[in-house]
């Protein structure tokens, strides 16, 4: 399986649901900072081994951007704290389906 690839469709999906100010952001959504470079975040996951398939048949990579590199916040339902970690979900061909901050 190749590394993650971010399509325009996936970028639009993430911007709606997981970027501050997105149209579908609510208290249950973890969010990246507005203006985050989603392509760069997806590219950074390429060196992380994928786990899976998960129960949906997709693969997961967890990335830690490192100390001082906050990428966003976990959901308000989970406390809303800032985080340097995020998850990238891909299909079996390595195409990004979703990415979002995690604890």
C-alpha positions in Angstrom: 0.0 0.0 0.0 1.3 3.5 -0.9 1.3 6.4 1.5 -1.6 8.8 1.9 -2.9 10.9 -1.0 -5.3 13.8 -0.4 -7.9 14.3 -3.0 -9.9 17.5 -3.4 -13.0 15.6 -2.2 -11.2 14.5 1.0 -9.8 18.0 1.6 -13.3 19.5 1.2 -14.7 16.8 3.6 -12.0 17.5 6.3 -12.5 21.3 5.9 -16.2 21.0 6.5 -16.0 18.6 9.5 -12.5 19.0 11.1 -11.2 22.6 10.5 -12.2 25.5 12.8 -15.2 27.3 11.4 -16.2 24.4 9.1 -19.9 24.2 8.2 -20.3 20.8 9.9 -18.2 21.3 13.0 -19.9 20.7 16.3 -18.8 19.8 19.9 -18.2 16.2 18.9 -15.6 17.1 16.2 -11.9 17.5 16.8 -10.6 20.4 14.7 -7.4 21.5 13.0 -6.5 25.2 13.2 -8.0 27.3 10.5 -5.5 27.6 7.6 -3.8 24.3 8.4 -1.9 22.7 5.5 -3.9 19.5 5.2 -1.7 18.2 2.3 1.4 18.6 4.5 -0.3 16.8 7.4 -1.3 13.9 5.1 2.2 13.8 3.6 3.7 13.6 7.1 1.8 10.4 7.6 3.5 8.6 4.7 6.4 7.4 7.0 4.0 6.0 9.6 3.1 2.3 9.1 -0.6 1.8 8.5 -2.7 -0.3 10.9 -5.7 -2.2 9.6 -7.9 -2.9 8.1 -10.3 -1.6 10.7 -13.9 -2.7 11.0 -14.7 -0.5 8.0 -12.0 -2.0 5.8 -9.8 1.2 6.1 -6.3 1.8 7.4 -5.2 4.2 10.2 -2.0 6.1 10.8 -1.4 8.2 14.0 1.0 11.0 13.7 2.6 13.1 16.4 3.7 16.5 15.1 6.1 16.8 18.1 6.4 19.2 21.1 5.3 22.7 20.4 3.6 21.8 17.1 0.0 21.9 18.1 -2.2 20.9 15.1 -5.5 21.7 16.6 -7.9 20.6 19.4 -9.7 17.5 20.4 -13.4 17.8 20.5 -15.1 19.9 23.1 -16.9 16.7 24.2 -13.4 15.3 25.0 -12.3 18.5 26.8 -11.2 20.7 23.9 -7.5 20.5 24.8 -4.8 21.3 22.1 -3.0 18.4 20.7 0.1 17.6 18.5 -1.5 14.2 17.5 -3.7 13.4 14.6 -5.1 10.4 12.8 -5.2 9.8 9.0 -7.7 7.3 7.6 -7.0 5.8 4.2 -8.6 3.2 1.9 -6.6 0.2 0.9 -5.0 2.1 -2.0 -3.7 4.8 0.3 -6.2 7.5 -0.6 -7.0 9.8 2.4 -10.6 9.5 3.5 -10.4 11.6 6.6 -7.9 13.1 9.0 -8.6 14.7 12.4 -6.8 15.6 15.7 -6.7 13.0 18.5 -5.6 12.9 22.1 
